[in-house]
Every structure is written in C-alpha cells, then in structure tokens.
Amino acid sequence: MPHEINVRAWLRRTRVSPEDIDDVIQEAYCKLAGLDGFEHIERPDAYFFSVVRHLLLRRIRRASVVSFTTIAEIEAFDDDRPSPEREVAAQREYERIRTLIALLPDRCREIFEMRRIQGLSQREIARMVGISEGMVEYHVSQGVKAIVRSMRVQEEEVHSRADALLRAEKRL
C-alpha cells in the first residue's frame, strides 16, 4: 500500500511503539483482505487511515494503562474529509439521482441538466434551446417534482419490503 508510509509516520508521531505499529498495520491489511470488494472505496488513503485509526483506538481502549494524551491525540485527529462510509453513501445517492434524471423525458432532462448540473442560467438555456425563460423554469420544476416523486416511491417500496420481512419474521 502506497499510503502505509504516511500512516506509519502518523503512528510514530502519536508515540505508538514500533511493534504495535507493525501489528496494527498487519491487522489493517487483514481487514482489507476480508472485504468483498473495493469498488466502493474512492479514497484508499482515507479508508486505510480510518481502518488503522479504528484498530489503534480499539487496542488502546483494551490496554490496561494508557496515556490520556495518546487517546486525546488520536481522537482529536480529523483530516477534514468525510468518512469512507459517508463517501460511499454519497456516491450511491448520486448514482440513484443520476438514474432518476436519466428517466426524465428527453426535453425535460436536457433542460434540467443544463440548469441543475451545468449551472447555466434560465436566460442562457432559453436562448440555446429556443424557448421562453418561463418554459425553462417549468421544465426544471417538472424535473424536480418527478425526481422527488420517484424517490418517495422508492423509499415507500423499501419500507414496504422491510415491513413485510418483519411481519414474516414475527410469524416464524
């Protein structure tokens, strides 16, 4: 892993013993090897660091004598990036919305993407497409309504399936 060097340097700065560093890194590799896939990982460096940090905190909490400053330093570390789990959730939500946008009628989708994704003004879109600004606004609002409706339907389907599973589980 190319990110191991940075993680080892951070572990040394937090005064982790060389033996513990090796153990934590090895344990992190084992965790990564146990993953079903890696396609959900957009930031391997952040993901690897999060795994190591979690393992180190778990080790420290299990230890009988631990310096409070060590725990405070590790818990205080924040790299200003969302957690790997949040990144995966955001990517999935983005793909879900892109799929719903793709299902819009062609004209509506084209105008919606120009306005909401490309960030063009209503005036620019109206001029480019050859319609009034009011029609641009109409198509964008119709696109938003259709996407919100589809998202609600999907969520209701998920809740219905979950309820059905719970009912089936109770019968057993």
C-alpha atoms as a printed R data frame, in Angstrom:
    type eleno elety resid chain resno       x       y       z
1   ATOM     1    CA   MET     A     1   0.000   0.000   0.000
2   ATOM     2    CA   PRO     A     2   1.484   3.327  -1.002
3   ATOM     3    CA   HIS     A     3  -0.263   5.006   1.934
4   ATOM     4    CA   GLU     A     4   1.426   2.842   4.550
5   ATOM     5    CA   ILE     A     5   4.373   5.243   4.828
6   ATOM     6    CA   ASN     A     6   2.126   8.150   5.840
7   ATOM     7    CA   VAL     A     7   0.155   6.027   8.283
8   ATOM     8    CA   ARG     A     8   3.341   4.692   9.883
9   ATOM     9    CA   ALA     A     9   4.675   8.250  10.225
10  ATOM    10    CA   TRP     A    10   1.451   9.327  11.916
11  ATOM    11    CA   LEU     A    11   1.595   6.340  14.266
12  ATOM    12    CA   ARG     A    12   5.184   7.206  15.212
13  ATOM    13    CA   ARG     A    13   4.164  10.827  15.904
14  ATOM    14    CA   THR     A    14   1.456   9.561  18.272
15  ATOM    15    CA   ARG     A    15   4.163   7.621  20.148
16  ATOM    16    CA   VAL     A    16   2.986   4.122  19.241
17  ATOM    17    CA   SER     A    17   5.695   1.516  19.765
18  ATOM    18    CA   PRO     A    18   7.297   0.045  16.609
19  ATOM    19    CA   GLU     A    19   5.939  -3.435  17.481
20  ATOM    20    CA   ASP     A    20   2.416  -2.081  17.883
21  ATOM    21    CA   ILE     A    21   2.742  -0.166  14.623
22  ATOM    22    CA   ASP     A    22   3.598  -3.385  12.803
23  ATOM    23    CA   ASP     A    23   0.721  -5.219  14.491
24  ATOM    24    CA   VAL     A    24  -1.844  -2.526  13.712
25  ATOM    25    CA   ILE     A    25  -0.718  -2.247  10.072
26  ATOM    26    CA   GLN     A    26  -0.860  -6.048   9.691
27  ATOM    27    CA   GLU     A    27  -4.314  -6.167  11.261
28  ATOM    28    CA   ALA     A    28  -5.478  -3.410   8.892
29  ATOM    29    CA   TYR     A    29  -4.231  -5.425   5.910
30  ATOM    30    CA   CYS     A    30  -6.189  -8.420   7.204
31  ATOM    31    CA   LYS     A    31  -9.327  -6.290   7.464
32  ATOM    32    CA   LEU     A    32  -8.848  -5.013   3.914
33  ATOM    33    CA   ALA     A    33  -8.203  -8.528   2.611
34  ATOM    34    CA   GLY     A    34 -11.524  -9.603   4.116
35  ATOM    35    CA   LEU     A    35 -13.542  -7.056   2.125
36  ATOM    36    CA   ASP     A    36 -15.871  -8.413  -0.546
37  ATOM    37    CA   GLY     A    37 -14.830  -5.715  -2.993
38  ATOM    38    CA   PHE     A    38 -13.002  -2.433  -3.301
39  ATOM    39    CA   GLU     A    39 -15.166  -0.581  -5.823
40  ATOM    40    CA   HIS     A    40 -16.888   1.381  -3.039
41  ATOM    41    CA   ILE     A    41 -13.571   2.879  -1.914
42  ATOM    42    CA   GLU     A    42 -12.978   6.199  -3.625
43  ATOM    43    CA   ARG     A    43 -10.203   7.410  -1.344
44  ATOM    44    CA   PRO     A    44  -7.938   4.455  -0.499
45  ATOM    45    CA   ASP     A    45  -5.686   6.640   1.642
46  ATOM    46    CA   ALA     A    46  -8.577   7.870   3.807
47  ATOM    47    CA   TYR     A    47 -10.086   4.398   4.010
48  ATOM    48    CA   PHE     A    48  -6.792   2.775   5.041
49  ATOM    49    CA   PHE     A    49  -6.163   5.521   7.593
50  ATOM    50    CA   SER     A    50  -9.658   5.111   9.063
51  ATOM    51    CA   VAL     A    51  -9.198   1.362   9.431
52  ATOM    52    CA   VAL     A    52  -5.825   1.840  11.165
53  ATOM    53    CA   ARG     A    53  -7.185   4.592  13.414
54  ATOM    54    CA   HIS     A    54 -10.150   2.429  14.442
55  ATOM    55    CA   LEU     A    55  -7.925  -0.561  15.177
56  ATOM    56    CA   LEU     A    56  -5.498   1.560  17.175
57  ATOM    57    CA   LEU     A    57  -8.272   3.100  19.262
58  ATOM    58    CA   ARG     A    58  -9.679  -0.362  19.937
59  ATOM    59    CA   ARG     A    59  -6.223  -1.586  21.055
60  ATOM    60    CA   ILE     A    60  -5.702   1.428  23.287
61  ATOM    61    CA   ARG     A    61  -9.089   1.064  24.933
62  ATOM    62    CA   ARG     A    62  -8.323  -2.586  25.693
63  ATOM    63    CA   ALA     A    63  -4.919  -1.781  27.195
64  ATOM    64    CA   SER     A    64  -4.795  -1.603  30.971
65  ATOM    65    CA   VAL     A    65  -2.593   1.512  31.219
66  ATOM    66    CA   VAL     A    66  -2.858   4.159  28.555
67  ATOM    67    CA   SER     A    67  -1.754   7.755  28.400
68  ATOM    68    CA   PHE     A    68  -4.721  10.099  28.222
69  ATOM    69    CA   THR     A    69  -2.779  12.344  25.856
70  ATOM    70    CA   THR     A    70  -2.329   9.469  23.415
71  ATOM    71    CA   ILE     A    71  -6.068   8.823  23.285
72  ATOM    72    CA   ALA     A    72  -6.798  12.538  23.017
73  ATOM    73    CA   GLU     A    73  -4.337  12.964  20.134
74  ATOM    74    CA   ILE     A    74  -5.807  10.063  18.194
75  ATOM    75    CA   GLU     A    75  -9.415  11.038  18.780
76  ATOM    76    CA   ALA     A    76  -8.684  14.689  18.000
77  ATOM    77    CA   PHE     A    77  -7.175  13.856  14.625
78  ATOM    78    CA   ASP     A    78  -9.543  14.925  11.889
79  ATOM    79    CA   ASP     A    79  -8.439  15.115   8.295
80  ATOM    80    CA   ASP     A    80 -11.444  17.286   7.299
81  ATOM    81    CA   ARG     A    81 -12.709  14.631   4.925
82  ATOM    82    CA   PRO     A    82 -15.922  12.672   5.227
83  ATOM    83    CA   SER     A    83 -15.603   9.126   6.472
84  ATOM    84    CA   PRO     A    84 -15.284   6.398   3.843
85  ATOM    85    CA   GLU     A    85 -18.770   5.223   4.760
86  ATOM    86    CA   ARG     A    86 -20.217   8.686   4.090
87  ATOM    87    CA   GLU     A    87 -18.338   8.886   0.801
88  ATOM    88    CA   VAL     A    88 -19.811   5.549  -0.288
89  ATOM    89    CA   ALA     A    89 -23.318   6.619   0.773
90  ATOM    90    CA   ALA     A    90 -22.958   9.916  -1.097
91  ATOM    91    CA   GLN     A    91 -21.734   8.121  -4.225
92  ATOM    92    CA   ARG     A    92 -24.683   5.719  -4.113
93  ATOM    93    CA   GLU     A    93 -27.130   8.592  -3.662
94  ATOM    94    CA   TYR     A    94 -25.506  10.444  -6.562
95  ATOM    95    CA   GLU     A    95 -25.888   7.365  -8.798
96  ATOM    96    CA   ARG     A    96 -29.512   6.976  -7.684
97  ATOM    97    CA   ILE     A    97 -30.315  10.572  -8.636
98  ATOM    98    CA   ARG     A    98 -28.424  10.301 -11.947
99  ATOM    99    CA   THR     A    99 -30.547   7.252 -12.772
100 ATOM   100    CA   LEU     A   100 -33.739   9.159 -11.968
101 ATOM   101    CA   ILE     A   101 -32.590  12.107 -14.093
102 ATOM   102    CA   ALA     A   102 -31.950   9.715 -16.982
103 ATOM   103    CA   LEU     A   103 -35.589   8.584 -16.760
104 ATOM   104    CA   LEU     A   104 -36.950  12.094 -17.343
105 ATOM   105    CA   PRO     A   105 -38.435  12.870 -20.765
106 ATOM   106    CA   ASP     A   106 -35.695  13.979 -23.176
107 ATOM   107    CA   ARG     A   107 -36.523  17.690 -23.337
108 ATOM   108    CA   CYS     A   108 -37.092  17.934 -19.592
109 ATOM   109    CA   ARG     A   109 -33.879  16.022 -18.860
110 ATOM   110    CA   GLU     A   110 -31.834  18.190 -21.215
111 ATOM   111    CA   ILE     A   111 -33.077  21.423 -19.648
112 ATOM   112    CA   PHE     A   112 -32.863  20.063 -16.107
113 ATOM   113    CA   GLU     A   113 -29.221  19.012 -16.602
114 ATOM   114    CA   MET     A   114 -28.320  22.352 -18.175
115 ATOM   115    CA   ARG     A   115 -29.803  24.224 -15.218
116 ATOM   116    CA   ARG     A   116 -29.075  21.996 -12.219
117 ATOM   117    CA   ILE     A   117 -25.902  20.192 -13.247
118 ATOM   118    CA   GLN     A   118 -24.162  22.550 -15.646
119 ATOM   119    CA   GLY     A   119 -25.342  25.611 -13.725
120 ATOM   120    CA   LEU     A   120 -26.483  27.607 -16.761
121 ATOM   121    CA   SER     A   121 -28.905  30.482 -16.207
122 ATOM   122    CA   GLN     A   122 -32.519  30.285 -17.352
123 ATOM   123    CA   ARG     A   123 -31.796  33.033 -19.864
124 ATOM   124    CA   GLU     A   124 -28.855  31.092 -21.377
125 ATOM   125    CA   ILE     A   125 -30.873  27.891 -21.607
126 ATOM   126    CA   ALA     A   126 -33.859  29.689 -23.158
127 ATOM   127    CA   ARG     A   127 -31.617  31.224 -25.799
128 ATOM   128    CA   MET     A   128 -29.820  27.919 -26.534
129 ATOM   129    CA   VAL     A   129 -32.971  25.782 -26.719
130 ATOM   130    CA   GLY     A   130 -35.188  28.400 -28.334
131 ATOM   131    CA   ILE     A   131 -37.916  28.593 -25.690
132 ATOM   132    CA   SER     A   132 -39.019  31.187 -23.152
133 ATOM   133    CA   GLU     A   133 -37.471  31.515 -19.732
134 ATOM   134    CA   GLY     A   134 -40.841  30.559 -18.253
135 ATOM   135    CA   MET     A   135 -40.732  27.258 -20.139
136 ATOM   136    CA   VAL     A   136 -37.207  26.625 -18.852
137 ATOM   137    CA   GLU     A   137 -38.473  27.179 -15.311
138 ATOM   138    CA   TYR     A   138 -41.434  24.892 -15.998
139 ATOM   139    CA   HIS     A   139 -39.239  22.033 -17.279
140 ATOM   140    CA   VAL     A   140 -36.832  22.349 -14.347
141 ATOM   141    CA   SER     A   141 -39.682  22.329 -11.804
142 ATOM   142    CA   GLN     A   142 -41.313  19.355 -13.530
143 ATOM   143    CA   GLY     A   143 -37.973  17.525 -13.422
144 ATOM   144    CA   VAL     A   144 -37.539  18.229  -9.716
145 ATOM   145    CA   LYS     A   145 -41.098  17.106  -8.962
146 ATOM   146    CA   ALA     A   146 -40.649  13.886 -10.964
147 ATOM   147    CA   ILE     A   147 -37.360  13.065  -9.213
148 ATOM   148    CA   VAL     A   148 -38.798  13.752  -5.745
149 ATOM   149    CA   ARG     A   149 -41.860  11.634  -6.582
150 ATOM   150    CA   SER     A   150 -39.664   8.759  -7.768
151 ATOM   151    CA   MET     A   151 -37.511   8.969  -4.662
152 ATOM   152    CA   ARG     A   152 -40.601   8.808  -2.444
153 ATOM   153    CA   VAL     A   153 -41.918   5.795  -4.348
154 ATOM   154    CA   GLN     A   154 -38.553   4.040  -3.967
155 ATOM   155    CA   GLU     A   155 -38.462   4.799  -0.243
156 ATOM   156    CA   GLU     A   156 -42.033   3.551   0.199
157 ATOM   157    CA   GLU     A   157 -41.097   0.323  -1.601
158 ATOM   158    CA   VAL     A   158 -38.128  -0.159   0.707
159 ATOM   159    CA   HIS     A   159 -40.296   0.448   3.784
160 ATOM   160    CA   SER     A   160 -42.977  -1.918   2.462
161 ATOM   161    CA   ARG     A   161 -40.390  -4.667   1.896
162 ATOM   162    CA   ALA     A   162 -38.936  -4.088   5.349
163 ATOM   163    CA   ASP     A   163 -42.405  -4.230   6.930
164 ATOM   164    CA   ALA     A   164 -43.187  -7.440   5.035
165 ATOM   165    CA   LEU     A   165 -39.943  -9.002   6.248
166 ATOM   166    CA   LEU     A   166 -40.705  -8.001   9.843
167 ATOM   167    CA   ARG     A   167 -44.205  -9.466   9.603
168 ATOM   168    CA   ALA     A   168 -42.829 -12.698   8.125
169 ATOM   169    CA   GLU     A   169 -40.194 -12.842  10.855
170 ATOM   170    CA   LYS     A   170 -42.822 -12.445  13.571
171 ATOM   171    CA   ARG     A   171 -44.801 -15.356  12.120
172 ATOM   172    CA   LEU     A   172 -41.807 -17.617  12.467
